[in-house]
């Protein structure tokens, strides 16, 4: 994909904005406010939210046993999805 670096950066920042305004109830952050926000504040909010997401996932999965796949299943998976392992 031939994409400009500016587009890639703005796209990533919009992903961060989307995550923050949809996960933090009452944040009330407009897109203009987000663009005006300093980098440290944006990064800190984003990192804190990612930490919370990790904790929530661990809490949800704490009672689920780890999957036990046979060697055959692993081989088929690796053949079907070579870039995923």
C-alpha positions in Angstrom: 0.0 0.0 0.0 1.5 3.3 -1.1 0.4 5.7 1.7 1.9 9.0 2.8 3.5 9.0 6.2 1.3 11.9 7.3 -1.9 9.9 6.5 -0.5 6.9 8.4 0.2 9.1 11.5 -3.2 10.8 11.4 -4.9 7.5 10.9 -3.2 6.1 14.0 -4.1 9.2 16.0 -7.7 8.9 15.0 -7.7 5.3 16.2 -6.4 6.6 19.5 -9.1 9.3 19.6 -11.8 6.7 18.8 -10.7 4.4 21.6 -10.5 7.2 24.2 -13.9 8.8 23.5 -15.6 5.4 23.3 -14.0 3.8 26.4 -13.8 6.7 28.8 -17.4 7.6 29.7 -17.8 11.4 30.1 -14.5 12.3 28.6 -16.3 14.7 26.3 -13.3 15.2 24.1 -14.1 16.8 20.7 -11.9 16.1 17.8 -10.6 19.7 17.9 -9.8 19.3 21.6 -7.9 16.1 20.8 -5.8 17.7 18.0 -5.0 20.5 20.4 -4.1 18.2 23.3 -0.4 17.9 24.1 1.4 14.7 23.1 2.2 13.7 26.7 -1.5 13.9 27.8 -2.7 12.0 24.8 0.0 9.3 25.2 -0.7 8.9 29.0 -4.4 8.5 28.5 -3.9 6.0 25.8 -1.4 3.9 27.7 -3.6 3.9 30.8 -6.6 2.8 28.8 -4.5 0.0 27.1 -3.5 -1.2 30.6 -7.1 -1.3 31.7 -8.0 -3.2 28.6 -5.3 -5.8 29.4 -6.6 -6.1 33.0 -10.2 -6.6 31.8 -9.1 -9.3 29.3 -7.2 -11.1 32.0 -10.1 -10.9 34.3 -12.5 -12.3 31.6 -10.1 -15.1 30.7 -8.9 -16.1 34.2 -11.4 -19.0 34.5 -11.0 -20.2 30.9 -8.6 -23.1 30.5 -5.9 -22.6 28.0 -6.7 -24.4 24.7 -4.9 -27.7 24.2 -4.3 -28.1 20.5 -2.8 -31.3 19.1 0.3 -31.1 17.0 -1.8 -31.9 13.9 -4.0 -28.9 14.6 -1.0 -26.7 15.1 0.5 -27.8 11.8 -2.7 -27.2 9.9 -3.0 -23.8 11.5 0.6 -22.9 10.5 0.0 -24.0 7.0 -3.2 -22.0 6.7 -1.9 -18.9 8.4 1.9 -18.8 7.9 2.2 -15.1 8.9 0.2 -15.4 12.2 2.5 -17.6 14.2 
